[in-house]
Amino acid sequence: MTSPSDVRRIPAERLRTFTCQALQASGFSNDEARIGADVIVEADVRGVDTHGVTRLAGYVNMTRLGYIKPRARWQVVNDGPTTALIDGDGGLGQYLGHLAMERAIAKARGLGLGAVAVRNGTHNGMNAYYPLMAVRAGLIGFAFTQGPAIVPPFGGKTPAVATNPLSIGAPAERHEHVLVDMATTVVAGGKIRLAAKKGQPIPPTWALDGEGRPTTDPEAALKGFFQWAGGYKGYALAVMVEVLSSVLAGGLFARQVPPMRVFGQQPLIESFLVMALDISRFMPLDEFRQRVDALVDDLTSCERAAGVERILVPGQPEREMRAERLANGVPVSAAVCAELEQLARDLKLPSPLG
Amino acid sequence: MTSPSDVRRIPAERLRTFTCQALQASGFSNDEARIGADVIVEADVRGVDTHGVTRLAGYVNMTRLGYIKPRARWQVVNDGPTTALIDGDGGLGQYLGHLAMERAIAKARGLGLGAVAVRNGTHNGMNAYYPLMAVRAGLIGFAFTQGPAIVPPFGGKTPAVATNPLSIGAPAERHEHVLVDMATTVVAGGKIRLAAKKGQPIPPTWALDGEGRPTTDPEAALKGFFQWAGGYKGYALAVMVEVLSSVLAGGLFARQVPPMRVFGQQPLIESFLVMALDISRFMPLDEFRQRVDALVDDLTSCERAAGVERILVPGQPEREMRAERLANGVPVSAAVCAELEQLARDLKLPSPLG
């Protein structure tokens, strides 16, 4: 485990500049690199470290191997008054996600709702980024994303779908926003790898062994599968996310998607759907923001169960983390610092560590 | 527990006719009664018995007490090209849900997407009914519903929101459809009451005692609260359902909603949002249906974990139940049969038991 002394605080702006330069040096256009860097570093800033600069070397490597295509010739396959379908041509997932939500927002501003699907995308990073674009525009935003087959259906032991996250966000006033961004599995790989490193058992609800049986052994779990959040309920949500993204977008779905076990060294094909809803078609935006504030106040002021310090609302930990990290810099582990320095040498860029 | 000999099989059509007559006799218009009866009995037919004719005496009683208003003067408060907001005037929830989805479907057919919110509704019954209307129209349907404050926020012990269900459905061809309809809590009251009757412990993930601590004692659970499905993930979804329904619709939200502990004897105020998405804006509907079939085949043909008989997709148990019950009649317990006979006497109607 990382001790505080292994961690360096790096200003978000410096990470963003370096990430942008690394993507430009890999062949991406200025727009692709700028937007990609913003999505990636926003994950670090919000404390979603698994989707931040720790992935940068992987993205660069996948680009070198031809699994992410710089300056991809994405195309709008179908365009309607409130909908669009984009073929991403294997371009940068973050850029395609941003492009899709920009269009969904424009459509929602015009007619009240917008939905844009993308097929042949690549890893789009932190799913929450796209609903947050809608939130900043005063809209409610949705994102549904699928990917490589790593989790078996409920009751199965053949990996068939991804952890299929869904995200929904809505603007508030004093409280900025409320936002859910959740994988439909209980946990993803990071927490299990950490338990394995520490030699500690994991709760029986986290993972299955290779035979599809619940296990408390992190090593068995790493050879097995994630469990669905809420059992069959998480599975049911994941199936609907698959339908709303890959099936609707005409992309590869379920076991059609090439497998991905090692991030950064294999293809990572994703489809996604983003949607935006114009609040002002229902009530004045200011009134809505105040109502969300009142909901947050109502929930967080409830009596607490024994041992509970605070009652939170979804998105609050990340909002608080964001404020702290923008003020004090993003903590980057020694291992990731070393990766970034290596990347700087490889791409002949100034080190982001200053 | 009900033994098979206590159960009578009653044809769905007969239950539907009786439910319609009971609603008419309670003052509802022919349209309200016909649609209300269809939503109620469709729950029985799909095996969602908790939302079927077992609730009819409660609805009739709530109407008598003035908590559901027959021939309510609902109004379209805001109407846009893809959106609408309806004030339900305390009318029959099932009728208002049907009305809202009818309009969402019409808007989606016109421009690709539709979203209709309802405030001042009452209990809208089985949430799945509304996405299934969209599915029959060849669209993808969504429903988000809130209600009285019975579940505390994650970490709390003051009840603040309902079990806030969400439902999403999409059409298939051979497999008819896939559909999730889930409360955001692990279970609702029925299973806990059954364990209490049998004197059996419940799993520690189902419920909390009155102090907000997980409990295996069903009696303590009945004085306490439901637990969220997937812990904070179910809670996060419930908060977003609250935002999408009551907050957006301008209805009462969270602890503003009058409490409801005994169904049928207290007010039950709900807001909801339904949405529809036109698949044909993305790809030909037939192609989409075949892709959903292929997804279902891919998932259900995965290797099974030990002890698992079949791998299912969401909505499949209810589809299979529906076929069986339409063929053989709906099993109605002796207790519910007695309630229906009493209702027939009270309302001077022919008995539904024939």
Interface residues (C-beta under 8 A of the other chain):
Chain A: N78 G80 P81 T82 T83 L85 L111 G112 L113 G114 A115 A117 I140 P152 P153 F154 G155 G156 K157 T158 A160 V161 I168 A170 V178 V180 M182 V186 T205 L208 E211 G212 R213 A229 G230 Y232 K233 G234 Y235 A236 L237 V239 M240 E242 V243 L244 V247 L248 A249 G250 F253 A254 R255 Q256 L277 D278 I279 R281 F282 M283 E287 F288 R291 V292 A294 L295 D298 L299 T300 C302 E303 R304 A305 A306 V308 R310 I311 L312 V313 P314
Chain B: N78 G80 P81 T82 T83 L85 L111 G112 L113 G114 A115 A117 I140 P152 P153 F154 G155 G156 K157 T158 A160 V161 I168 A170 V178 V180 M182 V186 T205 L208 E211 G212 R213 A229 G230 Y232 K233 G234 Y235 A236 L237 V239 M240 E242 V243 L244 V247 L248 A249 G250 F253 A254 R255 Q256 M275 L277 D278 I279 R281 F282 M283 F288 R291 V292 A294 L295 D298 L299 T300 C302 E303 R304 A305 A306 V308 R310 I311 L312 V313 P314
